[in-house]
Amino acid sequence: MALENCDTMKKARAWLESHDIEYTFHDYKEAGIDKARVETWMKIAGWETLLNRGGTTFRKLPDEAKQDLDEQKALKLMLDQPSMIKRPVLERGKTLLVGFSPDKYAQL
């Protein structure tokens, strides 16, 4: 998970806590994220799901950086600016959830 002050993160953390689910918080904007982990997430969820195109960081990119996106270009964007990773990312066993949805979390 990432970005402690993000409203979506706050909702996800509150949900986990209210359901007594232990978690480890990793702020990848502050602490960084390694390439192998992002690549694994991309294999499971797809880069299209993982890349946060709706966020301010992505919207502020020059148009040429947003054009012709593919897996490698998306990977570089997310590694260079981790705030472009959609949040939260929840890993639990073999399950990976991207974004917060109480319905999806309830299936954990």
LUMLONU-115489 format. One record per residue: residue in one letter; x, y, z of N, C-alpha, C, CB in turn. Coordinates in steps of 0.1 Angstrom, whole numbers, plus 5000, padded with zeros to 4 digits. Glycine has a CB too. Example, Ala and Ser with C-alpha at 12.3 -4.5 7.8 and 13.67 -1.06 7.14 Angstrom:
LUMLONU-115489
A513249435078512349555078513249675078511349555090
S512849785071513749895071512950005079514149945057
end
This chain:
LUMLONU-115489
M500849885000500050005000500950125000499050005012
A500350244997501150354996500450484999501850364983
L501150585002500650725003499750735015500050764991
E500350755027499550755039498450855040500550785050
N498550975034497551075035496451075024498151205035
C496550975015495550965004494250925010496050854994
D493150985006491850955011491450805008490751045004
T491750754997491450614994492250525003491850584979
M493550555006494350485015493650485029495750535016
K493250595033492550605046491350515047492150755049
K490550515036489350425036489750285037488550455024
A490850245030491250105029491750065043492350085019
R492650145049493150115062492050115073494250225066
A491150205072489950195082489150065080489050325080
W488950025068488249905065489049785071488049885050
L490249775068491149665073491149665089492549675068
E491249775095491249785109489949755115491649925114
S488849795109487549765115487149615113486449845107
H487849545104487649405103488749325109487549375088
D489549385117490649315125491649245116490049225135
I491949305104492849235095494249315096492349245080
E495249235100496549295102497149325088497449195110
Y497949425087498549465075499849535078497649545066
T500749535068501949615068501849725058503249525065
F502049845062501949955053503249995048501350085061
H503350005034504550045028504250165019505149925019
D504750285023504550405015505650405004504650525024
Y505250354992506250344981506550484975505750254971
K505750584978506150714974507350764982504950814975
E507350734995508450775004509650675004507950795018
A509250545005510350445006510750384993509750335015
G510050414982510350364969509750224967511850354968
I509950174955509350044952510349984942507950054945
D510649854943511549784935510949734922512249674942
K511749734912511249694898510649554898512449694888
A511249464905510649324905509249324911511549234914
R508949394921507649394927506649454917507649474940
V507049574911506049634901505849534889506649764896
E506949474885506749374874505849264878508149324869
T505949214890505049104895503649154895505449064909
W503349274900502049334901501449344887502049464908
M502349384877501849404863501449274857502949474855
K502249164861501849034855500548984861502948934859
I500249014873499048974880497849054876499148974895
A497949194877496849284875496849344861496849384885
G497949344854498049424841498549564844496749414834
W499349614835499849744836498749854835500949774826
E497749814827496649914825495849934838495649854814
T495749834846495149844859495949914869494749704865
L497249884869498249944879498550084877499449854879
L498650134864498950274861497850364864499450284847
N498050464873496950554877496950674867497250604891
R496150654857495950754846495150874851495450694834
G494350854862493450954866494151054876492250894873
G495351024881495951104891496651234885497051024898
T496851324894497551454890498851434883497651544902
T499651344889501051324883500951284869501751214892
F500051184865499951144852499351254843499051024851
R498351324848497751434840498751544837496551494847
K499751564845500651674843501851634834501251714856
L501851504830502951464820502751534807502951314819
P503851564800503651614786502951504778505051644780
D502151554768501451464759502251354753500751544748
E503451384749504251284743504651164752505551344737
A504651194765504951084775503650994777505351154789
K502451054774501250974776500850894763500151064779
Q501550924752501150864739501850734738501550954728
D501250644731501850514727502250434740502950524718
L501450434750501850364762501850214760500850404774
D502850154765502950004765503449964779503849954753
E503649834780504049784793505449844798504249634792
Q506349854789507749904793507650054796508749874782
K506950124789506850264791506050294804506050334779
A505050214807504250224819505150184831503050134819
L505950084830506850044841507850154844507649914837
K508450214834509350324836508650444843509950374823
L507450474839506750584845506450554860505450614838
M506050434863505750394877507050394886505050264878
L508150344880509350344888509950484890510350254881
D509850564880510350704881509550784890510450764867
Q508150764890507250844898506250744905506550954890
P506550684916505650584922504250634925506250534935
S504050764925502650814928501750784915502650964931
M502350734905501550694893501050544894502450704880
I501450484905500850354908499550374915501850264917
K498450314909497150324915497250264929496050244907
R496450324938496450274952495050254957497250374961
P495050184968496050094974496349974965495750064988
V497449914968497749774963497849694975499149774954
L496949594975496949504987497349364983495449504993
E498349314989498849174987498449094999500449174984
R497748984996497448895007497548755001496048925013
G498548685005498748554999498948564984497548455002
K498148494977498248504962497348604956498048364956
T496648674965495648774960496248904959494448774970
L495948974948496349114947495149194943497549124935
L494849304951493849394948494349534946492749394960
V493949594935494449724931493249824932495049734917
G493349924940492250014943491449964955491350024930
F490550044960489850004972488349984968489950104983
S487849874972486449844971486049754983486049764957
P485049804991484649725002484149584999483549795010
D483549574987483049444983484149344980482149454970
K485249394973486349314970487149274983487349384960
Y487349374991488049345004487249245012488249475012
A485949245012485149155020485349015015483649195019
Q485848995003486048854998487448805003486048854983
L488248885010489548835015489448715024490248945022
end
